[in-house]
């Protein structure tokens, strides 16, 4: 059985604080959890610039596959 976790992050009020917490807390936490799961095959962290319809409601998308 495979699992794909997708997390969509809406734009925060303080973008700089979010980016700092995302890179220093969130990504290392996901890496730690992935190691414990043992079968994590891929993790992709994306910064969203725009959507095909213009402005995106999300600033980041994280995908973790098992």
PDB file with one MODEL, atoms N, CA, C and O in Angstrom:
MODEL        1
ATOM      1  N   UNK A   1       0.847  -1.182   0.000  1.00  0.00           N
ATOM      2  CA  UNK A   1       0.000   0.000   0.000  1.00  0.00           C
ATOM      3  C   UNK A   1       0.888   1.239   0.000  1.00  0.00           C
ATOM      4  O   UNK A   1       1.862   1.315   0.749  1.00  0.00           O
ATOM      5  N   UNK A   2       0.550   2.194  -0.834  1.00  0.00           N
ATOM      6  CA  UNK A   2       1.316   3.439  -0.852  1.00  0.00           C
ATOM      7  C   UNK A   2       0.446   4.577  -0.345  1.00  0.00           C
ATOM      8  O   UNK A   2      -0.781   4.548  -0.438  1.00  0.00           O
ATOM      9  N   UNK A   3       1.129   5.579   0.196  1.00  0.00           N
ATOM     10  CA  UNK A   3       0.441   6.732   0.768  1.00  0.00           C
ATOM     11  C   UNK A   3       1.096   7.997   0.224  1.00  0.00           C
ATOM     12  O   UNK A   3       2.320   8.068   0.105  1.00  0.00           O
ATOM     13  N   UNK A   4       0.283   8.989  -0.104  1.00  0.00           N
ATOM     14  CA  UNK A   4       0.801  10.298  -0.507  1.00  0.00           C
ATOM     15  C   UNK A   4       0.105  11.343   0.358  1.00  0.00           C
ATOM     16  O   UNK A   4      -1.120  11.462   0.352  1.00  0.00           O
ATOM     17  N   UNK A   5       0.899  12.086   1.089  1.00  0.00           N
ATOM     18  CA  UNK A   5       0.386  13.160   1.942  1.00  0.00           C
ATOM     19  C   UNK A   5       0.647  14.479   1.240  1.00  0.00           C
ATOM     20  O   UNK A   5       1.789  14.784   0.895  1.00  0.00           O
ATOM     21  N   UNK A   6      -0.400  15.263   1.027  1.00  0.00           N
ATOM     22  CA  UNK A   6      -0.284  16.572   0.382  1.00  0.00           C
ATOM     23  C   UNK A   6      -0.784  17.626   1.367  1.00  0.00           C
ATOM     24  O   UNK A   6      -1.898  17.533   1.884  1.00  0.00           O
ATOM     25  N   UNK A   7       0.055  18.625   1.618  1.00  0.00           N
ATOM     26  CA  UNK A   7      -0.315  19.710   2.531  1.00  0.00           C
ATOM     27  C   UNK A   7      -0.290  21.017   1.749  1.00  0.00           C
ATOM     28  O   UNK A   7       0.719  21.353   1.128  1.00  0.00           O
ATOM     29  N   UNK A   8      -1.392  21.751   1.778  1.00  0.00           N
ATOM     30  CA  UNK A   8      -1.509  23.051   1.108  1.00  0.00           C
ATOM     31  C   UNK A   8      -1.501  24.147   2.173  1.00  0.00           C
ATOM     32  O   UNK A   8      -2.341  24.151   3.074  1.00  0.00           O
ATOM     33  N   UNK A   9      -0.569  25.056   2.069  1.00  0.00           N
ATOM     34  CA  UNK A   9      -0.428  26.132   3.049  1.00  0.00           C
ATOM     35  C   UNK A   9      -0.994  27.432   2.488  1.00  0.00           C
ATOM     36  O   UNK A   9      -0.487  27.928   1.482  1.00  0.00           O
ATOM     37  N   UNK A  10      -2.028  27.999   3.107  1.00  0.00           N
ATOM     38  CA  UNK A  10      -2.536  29.300   2.656  1.00  0.00           C
ATOM     39  C   UNK A  10      -1.547  30.405   3.027  1.00  0.00           C
ATOM     40  O   UNK A  10      -0.675  30.214   3.875  1.00  0.00           O
ATOM     41  N   UNK A  11      -1.692  31.549   2.387  1.00  0.00           N
ATOM     42  CA  UNK A  11      -0.807  32.673   2.689  1.00  0.00           C
ATOM     43  C   UNK A  11      -0.997  33.126   4.129  1.00  0.00           C
ATOM     44  O   UNK A  11      -2.124  33.375   4.556  1.00  0.00           O
ATOM     45  N   UNK A  12       0.100  33.234   4.884  1.00  0.00           N
ATOM     46  CA  UNK A  12       0.015  33.703   6.267  1.00  0.00           C
ATOM     47  C   UNK A  12       0.007  35.232   6.328  1.00  0.00           C
ATOM     48  O   UNK A  12       0.290  35.910   5.340  1.00  0.00           O
ATOM     49  N   UNK A  13      -0.316  35.749   7.487  1.00  0.00           N
ATOM     50  CA  UNK A  13      -0.273  37.210   7.663  1.00  0.00           C
ATOM     51  C   UNK A  13       1.164  37.716   7.625  1.00  0.00           C
ATOM     52  O   UNK A  13       1.436  38.782   7.073  1.00  0.00           O
ATOM     53  N   UNK A  14       2.093  36.946   8.217  1.00  0.00           N
ATOM     54  CA  UNK A  14       3.503  37.336   8.241  1.00  0.00           C
ATOM     55  C   UNK A  14       4.299  36.319   7.421  1.00  0.00           C
ATOM     56  O   UNK A  14       4.682  35.266   7.929  1.00  0.00           O
ATOM     57  N   UNK A  15       4.541  36.641   6.155  1.00  0.00           N
ATOM     58  CA  UNK A  15       5.210  35.709   5.232  1.00  0.00           C
ATOM     59  C   UNK A  15       6.631  35.385   5.685  1.00  0.00           C
ATOM     60  O   UNK A  15       7.056  34.233   5.599  1.00  0.00           O
ATOM     61  N   UNK A  16       7.367  36.379   6.164  1.00  0.00           N
ATOM     62  CA  UNK A  16       8.758  36.155   6.588  1.00  0.00           C
ATOM     63  C   UNK A  16       8.821  35.201   7.775  1.00  0.00           C
ATOM     64  O   UNK A  16       9.664  34.305   7.803  1.00  0.00           O
ATOM     65  N   UNK A  17       7.941  35.383   8.750  1.00  0.00           N
ATOM     66  CA  UNK A  17       7.916  34.492   9.921  1.00  0.00           C
ATOM     67  C   UNK A  17       7.523  33.076   9.510  1.00  0.00           C
ATOM     68  O   UNK A  17       8.070  32.100  10.022  1.00  0.00           O
ATOM     69  N   UNK A  18       6.574  32.971   8.587  1.00  0.00           N
ATOM     70  CA  UNK A  18       6.164  31.655   8.105  1.00  0.00           C
ATOM     71  C   UNK A  18       7.325  30.949   7.418  1.00  0.00           C
ATOM     72  O   UNK A  18       7.588  29.779   7.697  1.00  0.00           O
ATOM     73  N   UNK A  19       8.023  31.646   6.523  1.00  0.00           N
ATOM     74  CA  UNK A  19       9.140  31.039   5.797  1.00  0.00           C
ATOM     75  C   UNK A  19      10.229  30.569   6.755  1.00  0.00           C
ATOM     76  O   UNK A  19      10.807  29.498   6.568  1.00  0.00           O
ATOM     77  N   UNK A  20      10.505  31.362   7.769  1.00  0.00           N
ATOM     78  CA  UNK A  20      11.528  30.980   8.750  1.00  0.00           C
ATOM     79  C   UNK A  20      11.101  29.712   9.490  1.00  0.00           C
ATOM     80  O   UNK A  20      11.889  28.776   9.621  1.00  0.00           O
ATOM     81  N   UNK A  21       9.870  29.678   9.969  1.00  0.00           N
ATOM     82  CA  UNK A  21       9.375  28.504  10.689  1.00  0.00           C
ATOM     83  C   UNK A  21       9.285  27.291   9.764  1.00  0.00           C
ATOM     84  O   UNK A  21       9.574  26.169  10.180  1.00  0.00           O
ATOM     85  N   UNK A  22       8.892  27.509   8.533  1.00  0.00           N
ATOM     86  CA  UNK A  22       8.749  26.415   7.570  1.00  0.00           C
ATOM     87  C   UNK A  22      10.090  25.744   7.317  1.00  0.00           C
ATOM     88  O   UNK A  22      10.184  24.516   7.327  1.00  0.00           O
ATOM     89  N   UNK A  23      11.131  26.545   7.091  1.00  0.00           N
ATOM     90  CA  UNK A  23      12.435  25.969   6.760  1.00  0.00           C
ATOM     91  C   UNK A  23      13.209  25.465   7.975  1.00  0.00           C
ATOM     92  O   UNK A  23      13.973  24.507   7.859  1.00  0.00           O
ATOM     93  N   UNK A  24      13.026  26.088   9.130  1.00  0.00           N
ATOM     94  CA  UNK A  24      13.800  25.668  10.306  1.00  0.00           C
ATOM     95  C   UNK A  24      13.078  24.675  11.206  1.00  0.00           C
ATOM     96  O   UNK A  24      13.722  23.965  11.978  1.00  0.00           O
ATOM     97  N   UNK A  25      11.741  24.611  11.121  1.00  0.00           N
ATOM     98  CA  UNK A  25      10.983  23.707  11.992  1.00  0.00           C
ATOM     99  C   UNK A  25      10.230  22.631  11.205  1.00  0.00           C
ATOM    100  O   UNK A  25      10.354  21.444  11.507  1.00  0.00           O
ATOM    101  N   UNK A  26       9.458  23.036  10.207  1.00  0.00           N
ATOM    102  CA  UNK A  26       8.579  22.105   9.519  1.00  0.00           C
ATOM    103  C   UNK A  26       9.350  21.062   8.704  1.00  0.00           C
ATOM    104  O   UNK A  26       9.126  19.863   8.867  1.00  0.00           O
ATOM    105  N   UNK A  27      10.242  21.504   7.841  1.00  0.00           N
ATOM    106  CA  UNK A  27      10.962  20.562   6.982  1.00  0.00           C
ATOM    107  C   UNK A  27      11.783  19.571   7.808  1.00  0.00           C
ATOM    108  O   UNK A  27      11.731  18.376   7.517  1.00  0.00           O
ATOM    109  N   UNK A  28      12.543  20.004   8.828  1.00  0.00           N
ATOM    110  CA  UNK A  28      13.254  19.020   9.652  1.00  0.00           C
ATOM    111  C   UNK A  28      12.303  18.054  10.389  1.00  0.00           C
ATOM    112  O   UNK A  28      12.638  16.883  10.571  1.00  0.00           O
ATOM    113  N   UNK A  29      11.140  18.532  10.806  1.00  0.00           N
ATOM    114  CA  UNK A  29      10.172  17.660  11.481  1.00  0.00           C
ATOM    115  C   UNK A  29       9.645  16.599  10.523  1.00  0.00           C
ATOM    116  O   UNK A  29       9.520  15.433  10.900  1.00  0.00           O
ATOM    117  N   UNK A  30       9.337  16.984   9.302  1.00  0.00           N
ATOM    118  CA  UNK A  30       8.865  16.022   8.306  1.00  0.00           C
ATOM    119  C   UNK A  30       9.951  14.991   8.011  1.00  0.00           C
ATOM    120  O   UNK A  30       9.655  13.803   7.877  1.00  0.00           O
ATOM    121  N   UNK A  31      11.196  15.429   7.910  1.00  0.00           N
ATOM    122  CA  UNK A  31      12.307  14.502   7.664  1.00  0.00           C
ATOM    123  C   UNK A  31      12.433  13.493   8.802  1.00  0.00           C
ATOM    124  O   UNK A  31      12.670  12.309   8.561  1.00  0.00           O
ATOM    125  N   UNK A  32      12.277  13.954  10.030  1.00  0.00           N
ATOM    126  CA  UNK A  32      12.355  13.065  11.193  1.00  0.00           C
ATOM    127  C   UNK A  32      11.222  12.035  11.165  1.00  0.00           C
ATOM    128  O   UNK A  32      11.451  10.851  11.413  1.00  0.00           O
ATOM    129  N   UNK A  33      10.023  12.479  10.869  1.00  0.00           N
ATOM    130  CA  UNK A  33       8.871  11.566  10.796  1.00  0.00           C
ATOM    131  C   UNK A  33       9.064  10.572   9.652  1.00  0.00           C
ATOM    132  O   UNK A  33       8.766   9.387   9.805  1.00  0.00           O
ATOM    133  N   UNK A  34       9.556  11.043   8.518  1.00  0.00           N
ATOM    134  CA  UNK A  34       9.777  10.162   7.365  1.00  0.00           C
ATOM    135  C   UNK A  34      10.784   9.068   7.698  1.00  0.00           C
ATOM    136  O   UNK A  34      10.607   7.919   7.293  1.00  0.00           O
ATOM    137  N   UNK A  35      11.836   9.414   8.432  1.00  0.00           N
ATOM    138  CA  UNK A  35      12.819   8.402   8.832  1.00  0.00           C
ATOM    139  C   UNK A  35      12.181   7.351   9.727  1.00  0.00           C
ATOM    140  O   UNK A  35      12.491   6.165   9.613  1.00  0.00           O
ATOM    141  N   UNK A  36      11.288   7.780  10.617  1.00  0.00           N
ATOM    142  CA  UNK A  36      10.610   6.829  11.513  1.00  0.00           C
ATOM    143  C   UNK A  36       9.674   5.909  10.734  1.00  0.00           C
ATOM    144  O   UNK A  36       9.532   4.733  11.072  1.00  0.00           O
ATOM    145  N   UNK A  37       9.034   6.444   9.688  1.00  0.00           N
ATOM    146  CA  UNK A  37       8.156   5.613   8.864  1.00  0.00           C
ATOM    147  C   UNK A  37       8.961   4.579   8.089  1.00  0.00           C
ATOM    148  O   UNK A  37       8.484   3.474   7.830  1.00  0.00           O
ATOM    149  N   UNK A  38      10.176   4.943   7.723  1.00  0.00           N
ATOM    150  CA  UNK A  38      11.082   4.009   7.094  1.00  0.00           C
ATOM    151  C   UNK A  38      10.904   3.797   5.607  1.00  0.00           C
ATOM    152  O   UNK A  38      11.845   3.371   4.938  1.00  0.00           O
ATOM    153  N   UNK A  39       9.755   4.073   5.074  1.00  0.00           N
ATOM    154  CA  UNK A  39       9.520   3.803   3.661  1.00  0.00           C
ATOM    155  C   UNK A  39       9.223   5.068   2.860  1.00  0.00           C
ATOM    156  O   UNK A  39       8.656   4.987   1.770  1.00  0.00           O
ATOM    157  N   UNK A  40       9.584   6.193   3.367  1.00  0.00           N
ATOM    158  CA  UNK A  40       9.348   7.440   2.633  1.00  0.00           C
ATOM    159  C   UNK A  40      10.238   7.448   1.398  1.00  0.00           C
ATOM    160  O   UNK A  40      11.461   7.373   1.514  1.00  0.00           O
ATOM    161  N   UNK A  41       9.643   7.537   0.236  1.00  0.00           N
ATOM    162  CA  UNK A  41      10.407   7.484  -1.006  1.00  0.00           C
ATOM    163  C   UNK A  41      10.708   8.861  -1.575  1.00  0.00           C
ATOM    164  O   UNK A  41      11.655   9.023  -2.345  1.00  0.00           O
ATOM    165  N   UNK A  42       9.910   9.851  -1.203  1.00  0.00           N
ATOM    166  CA  UNK A  42      10.125  11.176  -1.776  1.00  0.00           C
ATOM    167  C   UNK A  42       9.407  12.235  -0.953  1.00  0.00           C
ATOM    168  O   UNK A  42       8.310  12.007  -0.444  1.00  0.00           O
ATOM    169  N   UNK A  43      10.040  13.393  -0.831  1.00  0.00           N
ATOM    170  CA  UNK A  43       9.404  14.560  -0.224  1.00  0.00           C
ATOM    171  C   UNK A  43       9.715  15.755  -1.127  1.00  0.00           C
ATOM    172  O   UNK A  43      10.874  16.012  -1.452  1.00  0.00           O
ATOM    173  N   UNK A  44       8.672  16.477  -1.525  1.00  0.00           N
ATOM    174  CA  UNK A  44       8.834  17.626  -2.420  1.00  0.00           C
ATOM    175  C   UNK A  44       8.198  18.837  -1.744  1.00  0.00           C
ATOM    176  O   UNK A  44       7.033  18.803  -1.348  1.00  0.00           O
ATOM    177  N   UNK A  45       8.978  19.900  -1.619  1.00  0.00           N
ATOM    178  CA  UNK A  45       8.500  21.141  -1.009  1.00  0.00           C
ATOM    179  C   UNK A  45       8.503  22.208  -2.092  1.00  0.00           C
ATOM    180  O   UNK A  45       9.544  22.484  -2.688  1.00  0.00           O
ATOM    181  N   UNK A  46       7.356  22.806  -2.348  1.00  0.00           N
ATOM    182  CA  UNK A  46       7.215  23.746  -3.452  1.00  0.00           C
ATOM    183  C   UNK A  46       6.731  25.101  -2.969  1.00  0.00           C
ATOM    184  O   UNK A  46       5.823  25.192  -2.142  1.00  0.00           O
ATOM    185  N   UNK A  47       7.341  26.148  -3.491  1.00  0.00           N
ATOM    186  CA  UNK A  47       6.845  27.509  -3.255  1.00  0.00           C
ATOM    187  C   UNK A  47       5.971  27.857  -4.457  1.00  0.00           C
ATOM    188  O   UNK A  47       6.416  27.756  -5.601  1.00  0.00           O
ATOM    189  N   UNK A  48       4.742  28.261  -4.203  1.00  0.00           N
ATOM    190  CA  UNK A  48       3.789  28.562  -5.271  1.00  0.00           C
ATOM    191  C   UNK A  48       3.930  30.024  -5.677  1.00  0.00           C
ATOM    192  O   UNK A  48       3.876  30.920  -4.835  1.00  0.00           O
ATOM    193  N   UNK A  49       4.110  30.252  -6.961  1.00  0.00           N
ATOM    194  CA  UNK A  49       4.224  31.620  -7.469  1.00  0.00           C
ATOM    195  C   UNK A  49       2.898  32.131  -7.997  1.00  0.00           C
ATOM    196  O   UNK A  49       2.522  33.276  -7.746  1.00  0.00           O
ATOM    197  N   UNK A  50       2.181  31.274  -8.735  1.00  0.00           N
ATOM    198  CA  UNK A  50       0.871  31.642  -9.257  1.00  0.00           C
ATOM    199  C   UNK A  50       0.173  30.386  -9.742  1.00  0.00           C
ATOM    200  O   UNK A  50       0.790  29.324  -9.831  1.00  0.00           O
ATOM    201  N   UNK A  51      -1.087  30.499 -10.051  1.00  0.00           N
ATOM    202  CA  UNK A  51      -1.849  29.392 -10.610  1.00  0.00           C
ATOM    203  C   UNK A  51      -2.207  29.733 -12.053  1.00  0.00           C
ATOM    204  O   UNK A  51      -2.005  30.869 -12.482  1.00  0.00           O
ATOM    205  N   UNK A  52      -2.734  28.770 -12.808  1.00  0.00           N
ATOM    206  CA  UNK A  52      -3.150  29.089 -14.178  1.00  0.00           C
ATOM    207  C   UNK A  52      -4.213  30.183 -14.243  1.00  0.00           C
ATOM    208  O   UNK A  52      -4.388  30.829 -15.277  1.00  0.00           O
ATOM    209  N   UNK A  53      -4.916  30.383 -13.139  1.00  0.00           N
ATOM    210  CA  UNK A  53      -5.969  31.400 -13.100  1.00  0.00           C
ATOM    211  C   UNK A  53      -5.492  32.720 -12.510  1.00  0.00           C
ATOM    212  O   UNK A  53      -6.299  33.626 -12.303  1.00  0.00           O
ATOM    213  N   UNK A  54      -4.189  32.847 -12.233  1.00  0.00           N
ATOM    214  CA  UNK A  54      -3.664  34.074 -11.640  1.00  0.00           C
ATOM    215  C   UNK A  54      -3.123  33.817 -10.249  1.00  0.00           C
ATOM    216  O   UNK A  54      -2.352  32.881 -10.034  1.00  0.00           O
ATOM    217  N   UNK A  55      -3.529  34.649  -9.309  1.00  0.00           N
ATOM    218  CA  UNK A  55      -3.038  34.519  -7.936  1.00  0.00           C
ATOM    219  C   UNK A  55      -3.505  33.206  -7.315  1.00  0.00           C
ATOM    220  O   UNK A  55      -4.651  32.792  -7.491  1.00  0.00           O
ATOM    221  N   UNK A  56      -2.598  32.559  -6.588  1.00  0.00           N
ATOM    222  CA  UNK A  56      -2.917  31.297  -5.927  1.00  0.00           C
ATOM    223  C   UNK A  56      -3.324  31.558  -4.481  1.00  0.00           C
ATOM    224  O   UNK A  56      -2.791  32.473  -3.853  1.00  0.00           O
ATOM    225  N   UNK A  57      -4.258  30.776  -3.938  1.00  0.00           N
ATOM    226  CA  UNK A  57      -4.606  30.926  -2.528  1.00  0.00           C
ATOM    227  C   UNK A  57      -3.577  30.274  -1.606  1.00  0.00           C
ATOM    228  O   UNK A  57      -3.673  30.395  -0.385  1.00  0.00           O
ATOM    229  N   UNK A  58      -2.585  29.576  -2.193  1.00  0.00           N
ATOM    230  CA  UNK A  58      -1.593  28.853  -1.398  1.00  0.00           C
ATOM    231  C   UNK A  58      -0.196  29.389  -1.659  1.00  0.00           C
ATOM    232  O   UNK A  58       0.138  29.758  -2.785  1.00  0.00           O
ATOM    233  N   UNK A  59       0.623  29.430  -0.601  1.00  0.00           N
ATOM    234  CA  UNK A  59       2.005  29.901  -0.742  1.00  0.00           C
ATOM    235  C   UNK A  59       2.986  28.747  -0.828  1.00  0.00           C
ATOM    236  O   UNK A  59       4.060  28.900  -1.410  1.00  0.00           O
ATOM    237  N   UNK A  60       2.648  27.601  -0.266  1.00  0.00           N
ATOM    238  CA  UNK A  60       3.514  26.425  -0.269  1.00  0.00           C
ATOM    239  C   UNK A  60       2.680  25.165  -0.430  1.00  0.00           C
ATOM    240  O   UNK A  60       1.521  25.109  -0.020  1.00  0.00           O
ATOM    241  N   UNK A  61       3.296  24.154  -1.037  1.00  0.00           N
ATOM    242  CA  UNK A  61       2.693  22.821  -1.132  1.00  0.00           C
ATOM    243  C   UNK A  61       3.776  21.834  -0.757  1.00  0.00           C
ATOM    244  O   UNK A  61       4.892  21.909  -1.271  1.00  0.00           O
ATOM    245  N   UNK A  62       3.461  20.912   0.129  1.00  0.00           N
ATOM    246  CA  UNK A  62       4.393  19.851   0.515  1.00  0.00           C
ATOM    247  C   UNK A  62       3.764  18.516   0.158  1.00  0.00           C
ATOM    248  O   UNK A  62       2.587  18.282   0.430  1.00  0.00           O
ATOM    249  N   UNK A  63       4.559  17.636  -0.456  1.00  0.00           N
ATOM    250  CA  UNK A  63       4.100  16.299  -0.826  1.00  0.00           C
ATOM    251  C   UNK A  63       5.103  15.294  -0.276  1.00  0.00           C
ATOM    252  O   UNK A  63       6.299  15.386  -0.552  1.00  0.00           O
ATOM    253  N   UNK A  64       4.615  14.340   0.501  1.00  0.00           N
ATOM    254  CA  UNK A  64       5.448  13.268   1.039  1.00  0.00           C
ATOM    255  C   UNK A  64       4.849  11.960   0.578  1.00  0.00           C
ATOM    256  O   UNK A  64       3.662  11.708   0.787  1.00  0.00           O
ATOM    257  N   UNK A  65       5.673  11.111  -0.058  1.00  0.00           N
ATOM    258  CA  UNK A  65       5.206   9.835  -0.611  1.00  0.00           C
ATOM    259  C   UNK A  65       5.803   8.671   0.175  1.00  0.00           C
ATOM    260  O   UNK A  65       6.956   8.709   0.605  1.00  0.00           O
ATOM    261  N   UNK A  66       4.994   7.654   0.346  1.00  0.00           N
ATOM    262  CA  UNK A  66       5.452   6.431   0.995  1.00  0.00           C
ATOM    263  C   UNK A  66       5.045   5.270   0.141  1.00  0.00           C
ATOM    264  O   UNK A  66       5.324   4.122   0.487  1.00  0.00           O
TER     265      UNK A  66
ENDMDL
END
